[in-house]
């Protein structure tokens, strides 16, 4: 597990989301599981909802377990989540990530020193 995480839940979520590589996505559940709170995917969503004006946290890279853009209504403009993902080369159709499994990133991929 990533040992350098903040003490508070929201802080840990933000630190992990900042590590999602450009052009990749992860899920609320993958983040919750990595933090050690497997059933807290919804809380990850609440944490990310608080970042809507923070450009340093790429919340647009977090989707639901099926690759759906379920958090898009929390962005300033309804389509901005989709636009940000498309700018990173991610294909989306009907609010769903295409080739989801090939661009899925999990926090377990983190390299720890």
C-alpha positions as CSV (number, residue, x, y, z in Angstrom):
1,X,0.0,0.0,0.0
2,X,1.1,3.6,-0.7
3,X,2.7,4.5,2.7
4,X,2.9,8.3,2.1
5,X,-0.8,9.0,2.1
6,X,-2.4,11.8,4.2
7,X,-4.1,11.0,7.4
8,X,-7.6,12.1,6.3
9,X,-9.7,10.2,3.7
10,X,-10.3,13.1,1.3
11,X,-6.5,13.9,1.3
12,X,-5.7,10.3,0.5
13,X,-8.1,10.3,-2.4
14,X,-6.7,13.6,-3.8
15,X,-3.1,12.3,-3.6
16,X,-4.0,9.1,-5.5
17,X,-6.1,10.9,-8.1
18,X,-3.1,13.2,-8.8
19,X,-1.1,10.1,-9.7
20,X,-3.4,8.8,-12.4
21,X,-1.4,9.0,-15.6
22,X,-2.5,11.2,-18.5
23,X,-4.8,9.3,-20.9
24,X,-5.7,6.7,-18.2
25,X,-8.7,6.3,-15.9
26,X,-9.5,4.6,-12.7
27,X,-12.7,3.9,-10.7
28,X,-14.1,5.2,-7.4
29,X,-14.0,1.6,-6.2
30,X,-10.3,1.0,-7.1
31,X,-9.3,4.1,-5.1
32,X,-11.5,3.1,-2.1
33,X,-10.1,-0.4,-2.2
34,X,-6.5,0.8,-2.4
35,X,-7.0,3.1,0.7
36,X,-8.3,0.0,2.5
37,X,-12.0,1.0,2.6
38,X,-13.4,-1.3,-0.1
39,X,-17.0,-0.3,0.4
40,X,-16.4,3.5,0.3
41,X,-16.5,4.1,-3.4
42,X,-19.3,6.6,-2.9
43,X,-17.2,8.5,-0.4
44,X,-14.5,8.8,-3.0
45,X,-17.1,10.4,-5.3
46,X,-18.0,12.9,-2.5
47,X,-14.4,13.8,-2.0
48,X,-14.0,14.4,-5.8
49,X,-17.1,16.5,-5.9
50,X,-15.3,19.0,-3.6
51,X,-12.6,19.5,-6.2
52,X,-14.6,20.9,-9.0
53,X,-12.7,24.2,-9.0
54,X,-9.3,22.6,-8.3
55,X,-7.4,22.1,-11.6
56,X,-4.6,20.3,-9.8
57,X,-6.7,17.3,-9.1
58,X,-7.7,15.4,-12.3
59,X,-11.1,14.2,-11.0
60,X,-12.2,13.7,-14.6
61,X,-10.1,10.6,-14.7
62,X,-12.3,8.8,-12.2
63,X,-15.3,6.9,-13.5
64,X,-17.6,4.2,-12.3
65,X,-16.7,0.5,-12.5
66,X,-18.3,0.2,-15.9
67,X,-16.5,3.1,-17.4
68,X,-19.5,5.4,-17.3
69,X,-19.0,9.2,-16.7
70,X,-21.3,9.2,-13.7
71,X,-19.7,12.2,-12.1
72,X,-20.0,14.5,-15.1
73,X,-22.8,16.5,-13.6
74,X,-20.5,17.8,-10.9
75,X,-18.3,19.6,-13.4
76,X,-18.9,23.3,-14.2
77,X,-20.2,22.5,-17.6
78,X,-22.0,19.2,-18.2
79,X,-19.8,18.1,-21.0
80,X,-16.5,19.3,-19.5
81,X,-15.6,15.9,-18.0
82,X,-16.0,14.3,-21.4
83,X,-14.1,17.1,-23.1
84,X,-11.1,16.8,-20.7
85,X,-11.0,13.0,-21.3
86,X,-11.2,13.4,-25.1
87,X,-8.3,15.9,-25.0
88,X,-6.2,13.2,-23.4
89,X,-7.1,10.8,-26.3
90,X,-9.8,8.8,-24.5
91,X,-12.7,7.8,-26.7
92,X,-16.2,8.2,-25.3
93,X,-19.5,7.1,-26.7
94,X,-22.9,7.6,-24.9
95,X,-21.1,8.7,-21.7
96,X,-19.0,5.5,-21.6
97,X,-15.2,5.1,-22.0
98,X,-14.4,3.0,-25.0
99,X,-11.7,0.3,-24.6
100,X,-12.1,0.8,-20.8
101,X,-10.0,-2.3,-19.8
102,X,-7.0,-1.1,-21.9
103,X,-6.8,2.3,-20.3
104,X,-7.9,1.4,-16.8
105,X,-5.3,2.2,-14.2
106,X,-5.2,0.9,-10.7
107,X,-3.4,2.5,-7.7
108,X,-1.6,-0.9,-7.3
109,X,0.5,0.2,-10.3
110,X,2.2,2.8,-8.1
111,X,5.9,2.3,-7.8
112,X,6.9,2.9,-4.2
113,X,10.5,3.8,-3.2
